[in-house]
């Protein structure tokens, strides 16, 4: 085994002293005014080329040891979308230490760079999809501290964004207490765009509501001696804040039945809830149709 290892070592060093052709990747650095321009896609980071040289030099080039990346300077990167191989062939040849450039494998290096610009967009809060704990409701306006957000990114991308792009979504669930939190702006292209400010503060109040019911007498309109209701008391169901339930008064409710609107097909009249206190939510009459009877 020692002999085999020694022989392999001599063979390896001998092979590295011979002349070869090989394909290698030469690293590149893109230089442009990054305050004025922005790359909309990843820029190529290497050039593929075919070279000739002894094994040692090829090994060093393949492992990128002591290779200085080629600087590709772009004065107006928006005007062009590619660099032909002939543009940087001479530069590459000068950088290849002890290697002979045979040819560039890629005909061109393609890139996509756009002007960097800023644009303001209105901020919207998605209040309809706020997730609350059961029996809790929002009891105040949903407020936020930013009306506009300034987005910086590629000019072409910003021009395609609709004006109502920046909706802020409250991602917390089962909210059962007053909410006051910083929410980051979500962008469709987070790698290309940045927001200023980066967050918006959203706040609102929530309270627990309870389901209640109350028995309300029915007021008759257009009464006659021959018609009367089978039931003159109706049940009204509603929700009210737990801390306001003692403030609900029967006198604040009113139900009317207009006997001129009797349905002759089933001898019923519709009950109308004409008044309810402002502190109750979603009040409704449990059975809004009532039978009428006629005096013979």
QUIDA-V330576 format. One record per backbone hydrogen bond with DSSP energy under -0.5 kcal/mol. CO is the residue of the C=O (numbers start at 1). NH is the residue of the N-H. If there is no record, write none. Layout:
CO;NH
CO;NH
This chain:
1;5
2;6
3;7
4;8
5;9
6;10
7;11
8;12
9;13
10;14
11;15
12;16
13;17
14;17
15;18
16;56
18;55
20;53
22;24
22;51
24;26
24;49
25;27
26;47
27;70
29;72
30;32
31;74
32;34
33;36
33;37
36;116
38;114
45;28
47;26
48;105
48;106
49;24
49;51
50;102
50;103
51;22
52;100
53;20
54;58
55;59
56;60
57;61
58;62
59;63
60;65
61;64
64;67
66;68
67;69
70;29
70;72
71;73
72;31
73;75
76;79
76;80
81;111
83;109
84;87
84;88
85;88
85;89
88;92
89;93
90;94
91;95
92;96
95;97
96;98
96;99
99;101
100;52
100;102
103;50
107;85
108;110
109;83
110;44
112;40
112;41
114;38
115;117
115;155
117;153
119;151
121;149
124;126
124;168
125;127
126;129
127;130
130;132
131;175
133;136
135;209
137;207
141;143
143;203
147;123
149;121
149;151
150;196
151;119
152;194
153;117
154;158
155;159
156;160
157;160
157;161
158;161
162;165
165;167
166;124
167;169
168;126
169;171
172;131
175;133
179;204
181;202
183;200
185;187
187;190
189;192
189;193
194;152
196;150
198;185
200;183
200;202
201;145
202;181
203;143
204;179
205;139
205;140
207;137
208;242
210;240
212;238
214;216
214;236
216;234
217;255
218;220
219;257
221;259
224;227
226;295
228;293
232;218
234;216
234;236
235;237
235;286
236;214
237;284
238;212
239;281
240;210
241;244
241;245
242;245
244;247
245;248
249;252
250;253
254;274
254;275
255;219
256;272
257;221
257;259
258;261
259;262
262;264
263;266
263;267
263;268
267;292
268;263
269;290
270;258
272;256
272;274
275;254
277;280
279;241
281;239
284;237
288;271
290;269
291;230
293;228
